Amino acid sequence: EFIYALRRNLNNDNATVALKFVHPFSVIKFKLQQSHRDLRINYISLLGIHNSATYVNAADTYVSYPVNQDNLTYEKWTPTSSPSTFRINIDKIVPGDINFDRDITTSYMMVIPQDLSSIKLVVNYTWDGITKTSSEIPISTPAVNVWQPAMKYVYSLNLGDNKEEILFKVQVEQ
């Protein structure tokens, strides 16, 4: 894990520089909101994700910035990879290993800040002895349509408690 400093301003009187320390990645985590009992979540995949990019710092000079201005946004990241699949292995049973409203994964995932319009979520699970893969669910929501740097996003998965089928609903909190 690493952070870097943005220069906030230069005070010419005493030659000091105000710095803001920033984490350059977005952080995501998944938690279980509701699910069938005795469901095994095998893995979660994010389709269409960029896993590498280059950050372009357009303001590379000493300039005075307002205190509330962030100089780091997802628009300044240029993907250097083709969209690919990011797979998060889980292999846990509900409720034995995962309780409701608890984290599915044990750690946060750091991802490149990016637009979410083409990213889809897929859950592979085993229920009633049959292994299935969910349909591709768009991960972009009106509230969160991009992953911004230095932000944490928690995706709550509601896998339903309908005994006939699993209904996937995704809710995001920042």
N, C-alpha and C positions, 0 to 999 in steps of 0.2 A: 504494500500500500504506500502511496506517496501523495504529497500535496505540493503545490507550488505557489509562489507569491505573485500577486498583481500589484503593480505600483499604483497607489491611489493619487499621490501628488508629490510635488517637489517643493519644499520650502526653501527658497533661495537665501533667506536671511541666515539660517544656520545650517544649510545644506543637509537637511534630513529628508528622508523619504518615508511616507506612510505606506504601509503594506497591508494587503488583505490576503490571508492564506486560504487557498481554495483546493478542494478535492476535485480533480478533473472528470471523474466518472459519475454516472448515475448508479444508484444502488437499488436493487430490486429484491423482494422477498415474497414468498407465498405462504398464506395461512389458510387453514380449513375453516370455513364458516359453518357448513352443514354437509352431511354425507350419509350414505347407507352405512349400516353396521356391517362389520366383517368385509369391508371393501379394502382391497389392497391397491394402493397407488404405486405403480411400477416406475413411471417417470413422467416428467412434464417436458414438452418440447416447445421452443419458440421458433417458428418458421419465418424466414425472410429477414433475419437479423444481421446487421453488419457487426463483425467482431474485431475490426481494426479500422482506424481512421487517423487522420492527421489534423492537429489543431493549428489554426492560423491565428496568430495574435496580431490583429490589425493595428492595435494601439501600442506600438513598440517605442514610444517616446514618452518623456516626462510631460504629462498633461494633467491639469487639475480635473478631478472627477467629483461629481456630487457624491455624498456619502452613500446614498442608497442605490447608486448605479452599479450594476453587475456587468463586467466586461467579458464574462464567459457565458456563452449561450450555445445551444446545440447547433445553431446555424454556422458557427465558426469551425465545426468539425467536418472534414471532407472524408467520406468513406473511401478506404483504399482496398476494400475487399468486396467480392460479390456477396449478395445476400445468401445466408446459409442457415443451417439449423443449429440451435443451441439446446442441447439436451441436458436436463438436470435429473440424474438418477435419484430415486426416492426409496422404493422398495420397502414401504411401511404399511401396516394394517391399521384400519380405523375400527374401534377406538383404542386398540391395544398399544400401538406406537404413536398415534396421533390423536389428540383430543380436539374437540370442536373449539373454534376461536383460538387455536394455537398454531404455531409455525409448523409448516410441512417440512421445510428444509432446516438444516441446522445452522446455516450461515447465510449471510447476504451475498448476492452475486453482483459484481461490479461489471457494468456494461458501458459501451460507448454511447454517449448521448446521441439520439437520433429520432427521426420522425417515425411514428408508429403506424402510419396509414396502411402499410402492407404487411405488418407483422401479425401472425396468427398464433394462438395458443392451442396446443393439442395435449390431452391427458391420456396416457395409457394406463389402464386399470384392469384388475381382475375382480369379478363379482360373480358369486354363485358358480364358481369353478370355470368361468369363461373369461378369457382375456380379450378385452376390446380396446379400441382407440376411439376417442371422441372425435366429433367433427371439428374442423378448423374454426376456432372462435376468434373474431377480431379482438385485439387487445387494446386498440385505440378507443378512448371514450371522449365525450365532449369535455370532460374536466381534465383528462390527461391524454393529449394527442401527440405529445413528444416527451422523451426523457431528457430532462435538462441536467447539466453537470451539477454536482454537489447537492443533488436532491435524492431523497429516499422514497421509493414507491413500494407499498405493500399491497399485493393482490390477494383479495379474499375470494376463495373459490367455494361456491355453493354447489355441491354435487347432488343436491336433492335428497329427499328421503322417500321418493316414490318407489314402491317395490317393483313397478313394471319397467321403469326406465330411469336413467340418470339424466337430470336436467342440469346443464352447466350454465352457471351465471357467474360473471366476473364483476367484482366491485373493487375499485381502487381507492386507497387513501394515501395522502402524501404525508 
